[in-house]
């Protein structure tokens, strides 16, 4: 099986072209195998680039975490999928529509001097703010700074969904290992989140800037989370911390996030980078 290793500001996945080669029989088991950083290729999971269900669309993305669970959406991965589809000549549409677990999403591609995609602006659609649809059992649509008990302490979370669930914790100082590695897994599996949740820890540096770390559902800490940066921006706006446009600083780099007043959609802009190619016995 041929693969491509790509990353969006450090959020790295193993990408498999299932348009021009046979898809793996068990993608969940394969995700566990290839994600291992010592005995596999190494990455935050597996992404399958599949034929679209509608001919007008460029392709379809399926994304699997390190533990083999399938996720609805990944903001960094969709930019990499767009880069592969464009750079391989499978689709030169711009704007480009890619099908995801959340539905079809539209990307505006910026092409570099070498003719390859450098960055993309993704319309991530409006945030989901109803508790039952996030989903969470916490009160409020959405729950804003709702108190939950984890590890014998009270933590306040603001919950939103970008097609996948997010619980955002705002911190007074920059997020550290105590936040991410200790509280992160406990919040992920808290009973208030029936499908578990991604957990973001964010310090609002200013009205237009945030420092961010993330514990991803099914993967642990990653260097970036595009949907998480969008969710954190929405949470910061809802709680009065951020303006509508925010530069979010993640461990692997920066993402520009805008929650548009005009159409209610969240827009994410960032790069996509190819690392290497190879083949593996699937």
N, C-alpha and C positions, 0 to 999 in steps of 0.2 A: 504494500500500500504506500503510495506516494503521499507526502505531507509537506506543508509549509509552516514554519514557526514564525509567528508575527506577534507584535505587541502594540498596544495603545497606551502610551506613557507608563510602560512597565507592567501592565496587566496583560500577561502573555498566555497565549493558547496555541495548541496544535490544531492546524486547520487542514481539513481533508476535503478535496474536490470530489463531491459525489455526483457531479454533473457529467464528468468525463471518465470516471471510473466507478466500479461497483461499490455501493455503500457497505460499511462494515455490518456484519450480522448482528453483533451485540454491542452497540455504541456505549452502553453503560460500563461494561467490563473493559472495553477499549480505553475509555476515558481514564479509568483508574490506572491502567497499565502505562499509557503514554505520559500521564501527568507526573509520574514519579520522577523526582529530580536526581535520583541516584541510580535507579534501575530502568528508567524509561527515557523519554525525550526531555521531559521536564516542562511544566507549565501549570497554569491555573485551571486547566481543563481542556476539553476537546470541543471544537466547533466543526460541524458538518455544513458545507456549502452545497445546498441541494437545488434541484430544478424548482422553479416557481410553480405554484398551483395555478396562477393566472399568467398567460403568455405575455401580457403587457409589463409584467414585473421582471426585474433583473435576476432574482434568485430568492432562495429561502434559507434562513439561518436556523440551525438547531444547535443548542449549546448545552454541554454537560459539565458539571463541576468535578472536582478532584475525587469526590466520593461516589461518582457515578450518577448522582441525581440530575435530572434535567431541569434547567431554569428557563423561565419565560423569556428573558431578555438580558442583554449585556450591551451597554452603551459603547464600551471600548471595542468590543468584538465586532459590532456592526460596521464600524469604520474600516476595520481590517477586511471584512468580507467585501465591502465596496471596493477597497483597493485591489483585492485579488480579482474581482470580476472585471474591473476596468483594465488593470495592467495586463491581464491575460487575454484581453480582447473578447471576453465572453459577453460583456455589455459595455457599450460606450455611452449609455444614456446619462444625461446630466441635465436636470436632476435625475437621480436613480431611486427606484422603489425596491425595497427588500422586505420580504415577508418574515415576520418573527412570531413568537408566541403571543405577543401583544397585538398582532395585526401588522398590516403593511406600514412601513415607515419610509419617509422621503429624506434623501440626503443630497445636499448641494456639494459637489466635489470641486476642490481647487487642485488644478493640475500643475505640476512643476515643470521646469525647463526641460527635464529629461522625458517629458511625456507621461510620467507616472503620477498617480494620485499622491498628494502630499498631506492634505488635511481635508476634513469634511465637516459640514454643518448639518447636524441631524435634527429633524423635527421629531422630538420625542413624544409628541401629543400632550394633551392636558394631563396634569397629575390627577390621580384617583384619590379622593379625599373622604369618601364614606367608609366608616369603620368596617362595616360588613364586607366591603369590597377590597379592603387593603390586603388581607383581612386581619382584624384584631378585635378582641373582646373589650378593649378599653373604650370608655365613653367619649363621645365627641365626634364630629364630622368635619375635620379629623380630630383625633386626640392631640391636644397641644400641651406639652410639658406635663403629661400625666405621670403620676408617681407609681413606680413599681418597685418591688422589693427583690433585690438580687444580692446574694452573698452577705446577707445580714445588714444591708444598707439600702437606703432609698435613692433611686435614680429617676430622673425626670426625662421622659422620652416624648418626642413629637413624631407622629406616625403618618406616613404618606405612602403611596404606591406609584411607581412609574412602569406599571405592568408587572412588577415584582415588589414585595413588601420591604419597607425601610423604617427603622426606628432610629431617630436622630437624637443624639445627646450633645448638648452644647456645654463646652468646658471653659473655665476662666483662664486656664493656661493651655499651652499647646498640648494636644493629646499625646499620651505616653503609653508605655507598655502595660502599665497597670490598667489603664482604660481598655486598650484594645485586646490584650491577651488574656486578661483576667475577667473583666466585665463583659467583653464581647461575646464569648461563647455562652455565658449564662443568659444574656439577654436574647441571643439567637433562639435559644430553646425554652424561653419563658412561656408558661401556660397561656399568657395573653396573646400569643401568636400561633394560631392553629396550624399554619403552614411554615412555621419558623419565620425568621426575618433576617435581613441584612442589618448591620448595626454601624452607624456612622458617628464618629466623635469629631466635633468641629469647634474651633475657636473663631469667633467673628473678629478678625483683625480690624476691620473698618466696615462701613456700610457697603463696600464694594469688593471686599477681599476676605477669604477664609482659609484657615489652615485645617487640613482634613486627614484623618486616617480611618480605615474601614476594616471591619470583620465581616467577611462575606459568608452568607449562608451556604454551607456545603463545601467551602474551600478554605476557610480561615482567613488570616490577614493577607490581603493582596496589596500591591503597590498603587493600585488605582481602581476605581469603580465609577463608570460613567453614569449609570442610573443612580448610584449613591450620591454623586456630586449634584445631580439634578434634584434628587429628593431633599438633600441637605439645603440647597438654595431655596427651594419652596418652603421648607420648614423655617428657615431663617427669615423669609419674608412674612410668613404667617405669624411669627412671634415678634416681629418688629425689629429684627437685627440687621436685615439686608435690604438694599434697594433691589430693583428688578434685574439688574445686570451685575454679575459677580464673577470675579476671577478666583477660581478655587485652586489652591495649592495642594496637590496630592504628593505622595512619596515619590512617584515616578515622573512628575511633571505637572503642568497646568492645564486646566480646562476652562473655557469661557462658557458660562451658563447664563441664559436669559429666560425669564418667565414673562412672556409677552402679554401686555395688557390688551393689545389689539385683538388677538385671537385666542388667548388663554393657553397657548401651547408653550412647552418648554423647549428651548433650543440649546444644543450642546455643540461646541466647536473644539476640535482637537486633531492631532496627527494620527497616522497609522504607519507602522514601520515593519518591513520584512527583515527577519534575522537570518534564517538559513532554510534550505530545502534538503529533503532526504527521503529515504524509504525505510519501512519497518515491516517485519513479519507480523501481520495483524492476527 
